[in-house]
Structure formats: C-alpha cells, structure tokens
Amino acid sequence: MEIWLWLVGLMAAVIASLLIKIYFMQKAAREIEAAFADRLVTDTNTLIDISSRDKYLRSLANAINIQLRRFRMQWQRFQQGDTELKNAVANISHDLRTPLTAICGYLDLLEREEKGENAARYLQVIRNRTEMLTLLTDELFCYSVIASDKGESKREPVAINRILEESIASFYTVLRERGITPNIQIPQEKVIRMVNPSSLARVFANLLQNVIKYSDGDLDIILSESEGIVFANTAFNLNAVQVGRLFDRFYTVEAARKSTGLGLSIARTLVEQMDGSISAKYEENRLKIRIWFPAEISENKI
C-alpha cells in the first residue's frame, strides 16, 4: 500500500512539474510572438528577450533575432536606395526642364517662318512629342517630390464640400467642351476631414483629368458623410483588368491620349499620406473611383 502511495505521489509530482514547465513554455512562446510582432512595426534595434531559461526556446529567440538583424539591414538599404532614386528622378526631371524650354522656344520661332507642307507636318509632330515630354517631366518631378514626403505635410480640419466645389468649377468649362455635364450631389452640411487642402485639390484635379480622358459623356460626383467621395462615369473602352492597374505608376490604356500614367498614382500617394484610401471598380461599363477619409474630428468646426 505504501508503495502505491509513493508511486501516486511521484506521478503527481512529475505531472505538476510538467504542467509548470508547459505553462512557462507557453508564456515564453507568447512573449516571442508579441515581441516579434512589435519589432516588425517599430523602428527599434531592441532584440527579442524572454523570461524563460529553457535552452530550446532561447535558441529559437536567438534565431529570430538573427533574422531580424538581417531584415533590418535590408530594410535600411531599401529605404536609402529608394530615397536616392526619388532624389535622382527629381533632379533629372528638374534638369530636363531647361533644355525642353529652349526647344519649345525654338519651335515657336520655326513655326513663324515660311515652310512647306511637309515641314509644317514634321514641326507639328515635334511639337506634340515635346509637349508630351514636358508633361512627363513635370509629372515625374511632382511625383518624386510627393513620394518623398513622409506624410509630414500640414493637415487641418477642411470642409470637403468647398474643395470639391472649387475643383469642379475650375474644370467645368473643359468638361462641357468634352460634352460632359456632371451630375453633382454635394450635401448642404459640411463634411469635415483632417486633410491638406492643396493636396486634396490636387487629388480632385487628377481625378477630373482622368474623367476627361476616359468618360463617354457622363459624370456623377457624389459626396456623403458615410460613403466619402465618388467619381463615376461610363467608359466603354476600359475593362476590369485595366481598371485594376489604373493606380500603377506609368500605366496607361489605349484610350488615354497624352497620358503619363502618373496622375492617378499621384492621387493615391496623396490620399494615403492623408490616412485615406482610394479604390476603383468597373461594373456594367462604369468606372467608379471612391475616396474615403476617416472622420477624426467632430463636425461644424469650420
């Protein structure tokens, strides 16, 4: 009887010891999980440390630390290279402006001279290509400057209604020339968001320019407190695959003439820098672009 009691006591002690060990192993695993998730989103050189003395768990933590060091080094190289590339593009774009301005000036002089039919045609081709190159240079410079901004541009409470109305008014004549009469739905109540006014105006301008390129005669512009800002128009020459790539840098479709493929990419960058989101859908031959900003402040502050 005493032997059985002794065996039961021994087994209970072993089980209790195992349960304690499992508990501390689970605790260490949770520590590794939490620390790893934190290190991926924070800019810190602190490595993962755990309270457990278990050699296997400490070996696991050490292996993860090695990979974290490699990841951090690669990420720093990427950031440095990305910054250098953006600065180089901005500098090149800026340097191209001077010779392009000179070329345009000489083209103006040549167009005033007497010339034959072929020469006039060739000059028109050169003019078109020069204007396209000038547009691309300007957009490249603008994109490089915007992309280099780390979201530090000044933001303030802004009535989206006012910026949207001003943007539509500035493009209204061009829209009508293209045969587009916009259907505008803007509420009387102010829709207030924390944004940069000039950046938001640039976003709306790029979207309206996109409408001029793709619309087949209609345009709906809707602003609401819950749904954000929606630009929708019929576009028979697009498809879902093309729409899925509209925000890609330098991507253009055949329907877009004199397009650099940077307008919507710039719009997306600006919106994301203001903590917003922008998306595009294509359903039943209609292109719908939606912009949404979080409601960070209460209404009626402006």
N, C-alpha and C positions, 0 to 999 in steps of 0.2 A: 504493500500500500504506500509506504513511504517513497519507494522508487517511482511509482506512478505520479505521486505528488511532485516529486523532484523533476520528473520529465515534463509535466504540465507547466511547472514554474519556469523551467528552462525555455520551453517553446514560447511561453507568453513573453519572456524577456527578449527572445530573438525577434518575435513579431513586433513588439513595441520598438525595438531598435531599428528594425526595417522600416516601420511606419515613420519614425522620426527622420531616418535618412531620406526616405521618399519625400517627406514634407520639405526638407531643406533643399533637396534637388529641384523640386518644383518651384520653390522660392527663387533659387538661383536662375532657373530657366526663365522665370518671369522677369527677373532683373535684366538678363541678357536681352530678352525681347524688347523691353521698354527702352533700354539704353541704346540698342541698335536702331530702333525707330527714331529716337531723339537725335542720334548722330547724323542720320540721313537728311534731316530737315534743318539742323542748326549749323552755323559756321563756327565750329569749335575744334580744337585739337585734342580735347579730352577723350581718352580712350575708355573702353568698357572695363569696369571693375565690378566684381561680385563679392558677396559676403561669404560664399561657400569656400571651404578648403578642399573640396573634392578635386582630385588632380585631373579627372577627365573633363569636368565642367570648366575648370580653369584653363585647360588645354584648348577647349572649344572657344572660350572667350579670347584667348591669345590668338587663335587662328583668325577669328573675326576681326580682331584689331589689326592684324597684318593686312587683311583685305581692305579695311577701312583706310589705312595709310595709303595704299595703292590707289584707291578710289579718289581720295582727297588730292593726291598729287596729280592724277589725270584730270580731275575737275579743275584744278588751278591752271593747268596747262591749257585746257579748253577755253577757260574764261579769258586768259591772257591772249590766246590766239584769236578768239572771237573779237575781242576789243581791238586788237591790232588790225584785223581785217576790216572792221567797220570804219576805223580811222583812215585806213588806206583808201577805201572806197570813197569816203567823204573827201579826202584830199585830191584824189584823182578827178572826181566829179567837179570839184571846185576849179582845178587846174584846166579842165576842158572848156570851161565857160569862156575864157579869154579868146582862144582861137575860134571857137564857134561864133562868138560875137563878131569877130573880124570877118569870118566867112559870110555871115549874114549881111554885113555892111557892104562887102564887095559884090554880093548877089544883087543888092539894091542898086548899086551903080551899074552893073551889067544890064539889068532889066530896063534901064533908061536909055541904053544905047540901041542903035538900029541893028536889027538882026533878022536873019531868015527864019522861015517856019521851023526848020529842024532845030536851029539853035534855041529858039523860044521854047520848043518842046523839051529839049535837054535841060534848059535852065529851070523849067517847072519841075522836072524830076529831081534835080539837085535841090531845089527849094523845099520840096516835100520831104526828102530824106534829111535835110539839115534841120528842119523843124522837128522831125521825129527824134533825131539825135539830141537836139536841145531839150525836148520834153523828157527824154530818158535820163539825160544828165541831171536835170533839175529834180526828177523824182528819186534818182539814186542818192543824190545829196540829202534830200529831205528824209528819205528812209533811213540813211545811215545816222543822221542826227537823232531821229526819233527812236531808233532801235538802241542807240547808245544811252538814252535816258533811262535811268533805273527807277522810273516812277516817282521821281522827286519833283516833278512839275507841280506848281501850286494848284491846289484844288479848293473849291469854295462852294457853298450852297448856291445852286443855279436853278432857275426855272427853265426846264427843258422846253416848255412851250415857246418861250421867247426866242431861244437859239434856233429852234426848228422853223418858226415863222420867218425869221430873218433869212435863213438859208434858202427856204422855198422862194421867197420874194426875189432873191438875187439870181435865181436860176429860172424864174417864171418865164421870162421872155424867150430864153433858149428852148425851154420845154415846149412852148407854144409853136415856135418855129419848126420843131420836130413833129408837130401835130399831136402833142401830148397835153391833155388838160387834166391836171392832177385832181383826184378826189381826196380832199383833206379832212381828216377828223381829229381835231385837237380840242380837248375839253377846256371849259372856262376856268376850272380850278387849276391852280398851279401844281405842276408835277415837279417837286424839288428833289434834286440829287446832288451829291458831292462830286463835282467834276471840274475839269479845267475848261473854261468857256471857249478858248481859242482851239483847243484840241477837239472839243465836241463839234465846233463849227467845221473844222477840217474833216471830221468823220462824215458829217451830213453832206458836205460838198463832194466828197469822193463817192458817196452812195448815189447822189443825184447825177454825177457824171456817169456812173455805171448805168443808171436808168436811161440816159441819153444814148448810150451805146447799144443796150440790149432790148429796150422796150419796143413793143409792136403797137404802140398807140395809146396805152393806158398807164395809169399810175395811181395806186392807193397809198396814202400816207396816214398811218393811224398811230396816235399817241394815247396811252392809257396808264393809269397808276399801277395796275396789276400786270399788264402784258408788255410794258415797255414801248419801244418804237418799232413800227413795222413798215417796211417799204415793199410793196408787192406790185408786180406788173406782168403782163403777158409777154412771153419770149419763146416763140416757136422754134427759133434756131438753136436752142440750148437743149441739153439732156441732163439727167441726174448725175452722170459721171463728171461732166464739165462743171456743173454747179458745185459738186463736192470738192473741186480744186480751185474755186474762184479766189480763195484767200491765200493760195500758194504764191510765193514770190515769182514774178516774171511769167506767170501762167496767163495765156490769152487764148481766146477761142476765135474761130474764123470770122464770127460776126462782129468782132471788135476791131475797128479801124483806128489807127493812130493810138494804140494802147500799149503801155509799157508793162502791164501786168503787175504794177506795184500799188495802184490806187486802193484796192480792197485789202491788200496786205498791210498797207499803212493804216487803214481804218481799223483793222483787227488789232494791230500793235497798240494804237492809241486807246482803244476801248479797254483792252486788257490792262494797260498801265493805270487806268482809272477804276480798276477792280470790277469791270463789267464783262459781259460776254456778248459775242456776236455769232450768228449762225445763219445758214442759208438752206432753204428747202425748195424742191422743184416738184410740183404736183399739178397735174392737168394743165400743162403748158404755162404754168405761172411760177415765176421766180419770187420767192418771199425771203427777205432778209430781216432778221429780228435782232434788235439791240436791247439789252437789259442791264440796268444798273441797280445795285442793292439800295433799298431805302434806309439810309444810315441816319437821317435826321427827320425831325417832325416837320409837318407842312406849315405853310403860311409864315415862314421866317424871312421871306423876301417881300 
